[in-house]
Amino acid sequence: MSKANLLLPRPNRRAFLAGSTAFAASLAMPAISRASARPVFTHGVQSGDVDMSSGMIWTRTDRPARVMMEVSTTESFADARRLAPLDALPESDFAVKRLLTELASDQDVFYRFTAADLSDINAVSEPIVGRFRTAPGARRSVRFAWSGDTAGQGWGIDDEGMRTYATMTRHQPDFFVHSGDTIYADGPMQDEVEKDGEVIWKNTVLTDEKRKVAETLDEFRGQWKYNMMDEHVLAMNAAVPTFFQWDDHEVVNNWSSSRSLMEDDRYTEKSVHVLAARAGRAFHEMAPIRYTPAEPGRVYRKISYGPMLDIFFLDLRSYRGPNTENLQDELTDESRILGREQVEWLKRELTQSKATWKVIASDMPIGLVVGGGQEAIANGDNGEAKGRELEIAGLLRFIKAAEIRNTVWLTADVHYTAAHHYSPDRAQFQDFAPFWEFVSGPLHAGTFGPNDLDMTFGPEVRYVKAPEEGQVNLPPSAGLQFFGLVDIDGATEQLTVRLMDRADTELWSVTLDPERA
């Protein structure tokens, strides 16, 4: 089918998405065949990295299978375009994904998988369906959600499941940004969690891979598959594209090249480099992230979502120097957190961006002190830029000098929600333009915080919600699970950020006017 044939009449966005939660649930549930000889889709479907003309799709089978794929602009698949099949093999843990191309902008896209057993090609599965919408080619209102931190600190799938995903799905976002800690490979779970001699949590769904730290490739894969056993995650995956980035818990807590596991008896594999390699492979197998031929394992990238929005996904983990006191006076490979090549890429892409808003999705915050100042950007000394702050200072200076307007930073990592405004008027390093940073999370993990602020870049807390003093690692049932919603108005181009909780309470919001050249 030609691209022109995909330009079919389509319903109004809100009308189309009405009742999407129920629709998504029906799409997401894995097909169950009465004939055991027929393949089964084990973990639903996913889409991701959608732009104006393309998007990634993903699924997984229970055995070696030939996976047939169809793409349509109608739910009935009356105009379906059949694609060449892909083989699901043990080498990729039976997961397959592909980039759909030649799609029309602002188009509802349905995709359907069917699997045939490679050992008995006539044994064919029931189909499984997902959908997404391509980015607009002209100005129209856009909504997306972001958050981070899934299934951490021992809090797994209970009777209610990961309810924050269901809450986000009800807002019918165009896409969801997962800001990192997509899994907790270093966080074993138990059947029950006790406090003061009482059971306060039951993990009603638990797998062998979640009972220990991940070391083997299969154990890292199992961390991903566990999250996709949750009904709310499955439903959202089928209806809402997810744009993934990663942080530390995909490998091990606070990992860098200097991370030592010699004293951690949970690990028989003591090389953090081996663990990171296996974790990276599982990440790219199990997430619908695009493949970058120049660097196959790359996570940082830009996604253009129409004329009003470019999103720049950073990777503060893969290229950092060793975790140190973070107080170096010079910028060297040891004191970097983004790495020279990523910084040059970001500067180049920001300069070339013609979008109204440039959203920088960072897996760690700028001004919050994490890990005593050794783990993130801020070192906690409240002084002039040192250590990793030097790299960020250079980036902020460049953004100001190049007159790059309307940058907004989104992040997670610290397990509470907050809004920070950065201004040179309050800062020790002052050669930058004011900007906002919004923090949200966790999605389904322990709640902590708030963290101390470092005043090098002059952050000011405009809103924060975190546990009361003395409370740490609160379970999801405490209600302090957070996500953010971003709306960009197609008429005014104003950007509105809302900080939300699991119960769908709007905690705080702000509307930003675009700065014109």
PESULUR-V11525 format. One record per backbone hydrogen bond with DSSP energy under -1.0 kcal/mol. NH is the residue of the N-H (numbers start at 0). CO is the residue of the C=O. E is the energy in kcal/mol with one decimal. If there is no record, write none. Layout:
nh:NH co:CO e:E
nh:NH co:CO e:E
This chain:
nh:5 co:2 e:-1.6
nh:6 co:3 e:-1.6
nh:7 co:5 e:-1.9
nh:15 co:11 e:-3.1
nh:16 co:12 e:-2.3
nh:19 co:16 e:-2.0
nh:22 co:18 e:-1.9
nh:23 co:19 e:-3.6
nh:24 co:20 e:-2.3
nh:25 co:21 e:-1.9
nh:26 co:22 e:-1.8
nh:27 co:23 e:-2.6
nh:28 co:24 e:-1.4
nh:37 co:34 e:-2.1
nh:41 co:59 e:-1.5
nh:45 co:57 e:-1.7
nh:47 co:55 e:-1.7
nh:50 co:53 e:-2.5
nh:54 co:99 e:-1.6
nh:55 co:47 e:-2.9
nh:56 co:97 e:-2.2
nh:57 co:45 e:-2.1
nh:58 co:95 e:-2.1
nh:60 co:93 e:-2.1
nh:61 co:39 e:-1.1
nh:64 co:87 e:-1.7
nh:65 co:115 e:-3.0
nh:66 co:85 e:-3.8
nh:67 co:113 e:-3.6
nh:69 co:111 e:-2.0
nh:70 co:80 e:-2.2
nh:71 co:109 e:-2.7
nh:76 co:73 e:-1.4
nh:79 co:76 e:-1.3
nh:80 co:70 e:-3.3
nh:82 co:68 e:-2.8
nh:85 co:66 e:-2.1
nh:87 co:64 e:-3.4
nh:91 co:88 e:-1.5
nh:92 co:89 e:-2.1
nh:93 co:88 e:-2.8
nh:94 co:91 e:-1.6
nh:95 co:58 e:-2.5
nh:97 co:56 e:-1.8
nh:99 co:54 e:-3.3
nh:102 co:52 e:-2.4
nh:105 co:134 e:-2.1
nh:108 co:131 e:-3.3
nh:109 co:71 e:-3.2
nh:110 co:129 e:-2.6
nh:111 co:69 e:-2.4
nh:112 co:127 e:-2.8
nh:113 co:67 e:-2.0
nh:115 co:65 e:-2.4
nh:116 co:122 e:-2.5
nh:117 co:63 e:-1.9
nh:122 co:119 e:-2.8
nh:124 co:114 e:-3.2
nh:127 co:112 e:-1.9
nh:129 co:110 e:-2.4
nh:130 co:237 e:-2.4
nh:131 co:108 e:-2.2
nh:133 co:106 e:-2.3
nh:134 co:50 e:-1.8
nh:141 co:487 e:-2.0
nh:143 co:485 e:-2.3
nh:144 co:174 e:-1.8
nh:145 co:483 e:-2.0
nh:146 co:176 e:-1.8
nh:148 co:179 e:-2.3
nh:149 co:180 e:-2.3
nh:150 co:443 e:-2.2
nh:151 co:443 e:-1.0
nh:154 co:151 e:-1.6
nh:162 co:160 e:-1.9
nh:164 co:161 e:-1.4
nh:166 co:162 e:-2.1
nh:167 co:163 e:-2.4
nh:168 co:164 e:-2.2
nh:169 co:165 e:-1.7
nh:170 co:167 e:-1.4
nh:171 co:168 e:-2.1
nh:173 co:142 e:-3.4
nh:175 co:240 e:-2.5
nh:176 co:144 e:-2.9
nh:177 co:242 e:-2.0
nh:178 co:146 e:-3.4
nh:184 co:248 e:-2.6
nh:186 co:183 e:-1.5
nh:188 co:209 e:-3.2
nh:192 co:200 e:-2.6
nh:194 co:197 e:-2.8
nh:197 co:194 e:-1.8
nh:199 co:192 e:-2.9
nh:200 co:192 e:-1.2
nh:202 co:190 e:-2.5
nh:203 co:201 e:-1.3
nh:204 co:156 e:-1.8
nh:210 co:207 e:-1.4
nh:213 co:184 e:-3.0
nh:219 co:215 e:-2.0
nh:220 co:216 e:-2.5
nh:221 co:217 e:-2.2
nh:222 co:218 e:-1.1
nh:223 co:219 e:-1.2
nh:224 co:220 e:-2.3
nh:225 co:221 e:-2.0
nh:226 co:222 e:-1.4
nh:227 co:223 e:-1.4
nh:228 co:225 e:-2.0
nh:229 co:226 e:-1.4
nh:233 co:229 e:-2.4
nh:234 co:230 e:-2.2
nh:235 co:231 e:-2.1
nh:236 co:232 e:-2.7
nh:237 co:233 e:-1.7
nh:239 co:235 e:-2.9
nh:241 co:46 e:-2.5
nh:242 co:175 e:-3.2
nh:244 co:177 e:-1.4
nh:250 co:247 e:-2.4
nh:251 co:247 e:-1.4
nh:254 co:251 e:-1.3
nh:258 co:255 e:-1.8
nh:263 co:260 e:-1.4
nh:266 co:263 e:-1.7
nh:274 co:270 e:-1.9
nh:275 co:271 e:-2.5
nh:276 co:272 e:-1.9
nh:277 co:273 e:-2.2
nh:278 co:274 e:-2.7
nh:279 co:275 e:-2.6
nh:280 co:276 e:-1.8
nh:281 co:277 e:-2.3
nh:282 co:278 e:-2.5
nh:283 co:279 e:-2.1
nh:284 co:280 e:-1.9
nh:285 co:281 e:-2.5
nh:286 co:282 e:-1.3
nh:288 co:286 e:-1.8
nh:294 co:291 e:-1.4
nh:297 co:294 e:-2.6
nh:300 co:312 e:-1.2
nh:302 co:310 e:-2.4
nh:304 co:308 e:-2.6
nh:309 co:356 e:-2.1
nh:310 co:302 e:-2.5
nh:311 co:358 e:-2.9
nh:312 co:300 e:-3.1
nh:313 co:360 e:-2.8
nh:320 co:335 e:-2.5
nh:342 co:338 e:-2.2
nh:343 co:339 e:-2.4
nh:344 co:340 e:-2.2
nh:345 co:341 e:-2.7
nh:346 co:342 e:-2.6
nh:347 co:343 e:-2.3
nh:348 co:344 e:-2.8
nh:349 co:345 e:-2.6
nh:350 co:346 e:-2.1
nh:351 co:347 e:-1.8
nh:352 co:348 e:-1.1
nh:355 co:306 e:-1.1
nh:356 co:307 e:-2.4
nh:357 co:405 e:-2.8
nh:358 co:309 e:-2.5
nh:359 co:407 e:-3.1
nh:360 co:311 e:-2.2
nh:361 co:409 e:-2.8
nh:368 co:451 e:-2.7
nh:373 co:370 e:-1.4
nh:374 co:369 e:-1.7
nh:386 co:327 e:-3.0
nh:388 co:385 e:-2.0
nh:389 co:386 e:-1.6
nh:391 co:387 e:-1.4
nh:392 co:388 e:-2.8
nh:393 co:389 e:-2.1
nh:394 co:390 e:-1.7
nh:395 co:391 e:-2.8
nh:396 co:392 e:-2.4
nh:397 co:393 e:-1.9
nh:398 co:394 e:-2.4
nh:399 co:395 e:-1.9
nh:400 co:396 e:-2.6
nh:401 co:397 e:-2.8
nh:402 co:399 e:-1.3
nh:403 co:398 e:-2.4
nh:407 co:357 e:-2.0
nh:408 co:435 e:-2.4
nh:409 co:359 e:-2.3
nh:410 co:437 e:-2.2
nh:413 co:411 e:-1.4
nh:416 co:464 e:-1.9
nh:417 co:438 e:-1.8
nh:418 co:462 e:-2.4
nh:419 co:436 e:-3.2
nh:420 co:459 e:-2.4
nh:421 co:434 e:-3.1
nh:422 co:457 e:-1.3
nh:425 co:422 e:-1.4
nh:428 co:455 e:-2.7
nh:431 co:429 e:-1.9
nh:434 co:421 e:-1.7
nh:436 co:419 e:-2.7
nh:437 co:408 e:-2.6
nh:438 co:417 e:-3.0
nh:439 co:410 e:-1.7
nh:442 co:147 e:-1.8
nh:442 co:148 e:-1.5
nh:443 co:148 e:-2.2
nh:446 co:473 e:-1.4
nh:447 co:414 e:-1.7
nh:453 co:366 e:-2.8
nh:457 co:454 e:-1.0
nh:459 co:420 e:-1.6
nh:461 co:418 e:-3.0
nh:462 co:418 e:-1.3
nh:464 co:416 e:-2.5
nh:470 co:467 e:-2.4
nh:473 co:446 e:-1.6
nh:477 co:474 e:-2.1
nh:478 co:475 e:-2.1
nh:480 co:478 e:-1.8
nh:481 co:441 e:-1.4
nh:482 co:499 e:-1.7
nh:483 co:145 e:-2.7
nh:484 co:497 e:-2.6
nh:485 co:143 e:-3.0
nh:486 co:495 e:-2.6
nh:487 co:141 e:-2.8
nh:488 co:493 e:-2.4
nh:492 co:488 e:-2.1
nh:494 co:511 e:-2.4
nh:495 co:486 e:-3.1
nh:496 co:509 e:-2.6
nh:497 co:484 e:-2.8
nh:498 co:507 e:-2.6
nh:499 co:482 e:-3.1
nh:500 co:504 e:-1.2
nh:501 co:480 e:-1.6
nh:503 co:500 e:-2.3
nh:506 co:498 e:-2.9
nh:507 co:498 e:-1.0
nh:509 co:496 e:-1.8
nh:511 co:494 e:-3.6
